[in-house]
Amino acid sequence: MTRRNEESKLNSSAGRDRRKFEVRCHAGDAGHLEVASDSVSVRVGQRIRREGKEELWGSLLVECKEQDDGSLAVEVVVCHPDWDEPVRIASIQSNPSDEKAAQPTLRCDFEQKQL
């Protein structure tokens, strides 16, 4: 399936469900998940070696939620065991309720911000 076909499928399903976000997760042999929700939090962990022991470290966090002004935000956060604080590496925002917008608007902010 091409990316264009995936986008079309997302658009056609939007009329049936007015949820604010959609998640599609394919985890190899473990299976997959497709769900729509008004908020989402996804943590991705990977194996690391720290202090002589192997462990799963939550290195990436994606949080999706509606803001106070009604806009929707997707925050992408990276966590590293040597850092004091996680770092937001991207913020992607939209305002689907803005009926005055002439075109679909997706604002991307790639400025790093410590949380």
C-alpha positions as CSV (number, residue, x, y, z in Angstrom):
1,M,0.0,0.0,0.0
2,T,1.4,3.4,-0.9
3,R,1.5,6.4,1.4
4,R,-1.1,8.1,-0.8
5,N,-3.5,5.2,-0.4
6,E,-3.0,5.2,3.4
7,E,-3.8,8.9,3.5
8,S,-7.0,8.3,1.5
9,K,-8.0,5.5,3.8
10,L,-7.4,7.9,6.8
11,N,-9.5,10.6,5.2
12,S,-12.4,8.2,4.3
13,S,-12.6,6.8,7.9
14,A,-12.6,10.4,9.4
15,G,-16.3,10.8,8.6
16,R,-17.2,7.8,10.6
17,D,-15.3,8.7,13.7
18,R,-14.8,12.2,15.1
19,R,-11.9,11.2,17.4
20,K,-9.0,13.7,17.4
21,F,-6.1,11.3,16.8
22,E,-5.4,7.9,15.2
23,V,-2.6,5.4,16.1
24,R,-1.4,2.6,13.9
25,C,1.2,0.4,15.4
26,H,2.8,-2.6,13.7
27,A,5.0,-4.6,16.1
28,G,6.2,-7.4,13.9
29,D,5.3,-10.9,15.1
30,A,3.7,-9.4,18.2
31,G,0.8,-8.0,16.2
32,H,-0.7,-4.6,15.4
33,L,-3.0,-2.0,16.9
34,E,-5.2,0.5,15.1
35,V,-7.2,2.8,17.3
36,A,-8.7,6.3,17.3
37,S,-8.9,8.4,20.5
38,D,-9.2,11.9,21.8
39,S,-5.7,11.6,23.4
40,V,-2.7,9.4,22.9
41,S,0.5,8.6,24.7
42,V,3.0,6.2,23.1
43,R,6.3,5.2,24.6
44,V,8.9,3.3,22.6
45,G,11.6,1.5,24.6
46,Q,14.7,-0.1,23.4
47,R,17.4,-2.3,25.0
48,I,20.4,-0.6,26.4
49,R,23.3,-1.5,28.7
50,R,23.6,0.7,31.7
51,E,25.7,0.2,34.8
52,G,26.6,-3.2,33.6
53,K,23.0,-4.4,33.2
54,E,20.8,-4.8,30.2
55,E,17.4,-3.0,30.4
56,L,14.6,-1.6,28.3
57,W,14.9,2.2,28.2
58,G,11.9,4.4,27.2
59,S,13.8,6.5,24.6
60,L,10.9,8.0,22.7
61,L,7.6,9.4,23.9
62,V,4.8,10.7,21.6
63,E,2.0,12.6,23.4
64,C,-1.1,13.8,21.6
65,K,-3.8,16.0,23.2
66,E,-6.2,18.8,22.7
67,Q,-4.9,22.2,24.0
68,D,-6.9,24.7,26.0
69,D,-7.6,26.8,22.8
70,G,-9.1,23.7,21.0
71,S,-6.0,23.1,18.8
72,L,-4.5,19.6,18.6
73,A,-0.8,19.0,19.5
74,V,1.5,16.1,18.9
75,E,4.7,16.4,21.0
76,V,7.7,14.2,20.3
77,V,10.1,13.7,23.2
78,V,13.5,12.0,23.4
79,C,14.8,10.6,26.7
80,H,18.4,9.6,27.3
81,P,19.8,8.0,30.5
82,D,22.7,10.6,30.6
83,W,20.3,13.6,30.4
84,D,18.8,15.3,33.5
85,E,15.6,16.1,31.6
86,P,13.9,14.8,28.5
87,V,14.0,16.9,25.3
88,R,11.1,17.8,23.1
89,I,12.4,17.6,19.5
90,A,9.1,18.3,17.7
91,S,5.7,19.8,18.2
92,I,3.1,19.4,15.5
93,Q,-0.1,21.4,15.8
94,S,-3.4,21.7,13.9
95,N,-6.6,23.5,14.5
96,P,-9.4,21.5,12.7
97,S,-12.1,23.5,14.3
98,D,-10.9,26.8,12.6
99,E,-13.6,27.1,10.0
100,K,-12.0,30.3,8.7
101,A,-8.9,28.5,7.5
102,A,-8.8,28.4,3.7
103,Q,-6.4,25.3,3.6
104,P,-5.6,22.5,5.9
105,T,-2.9,23.8,8.3
106,L,-0.3,21.7,10.0
107,R,2.3,23.8,12.0
108,C,5.7,22.1,12.8
109,D,8.1,23.4,15.4
110,F,11.5,21.5,15.5
111,E,13.1,23.7,18.1
112,Q,14.5,21.6,20.9
113,K,13.1,22.3,24.3
114,Q,14.0,20.8,27.6
115,L,11.0,19.6,29.6
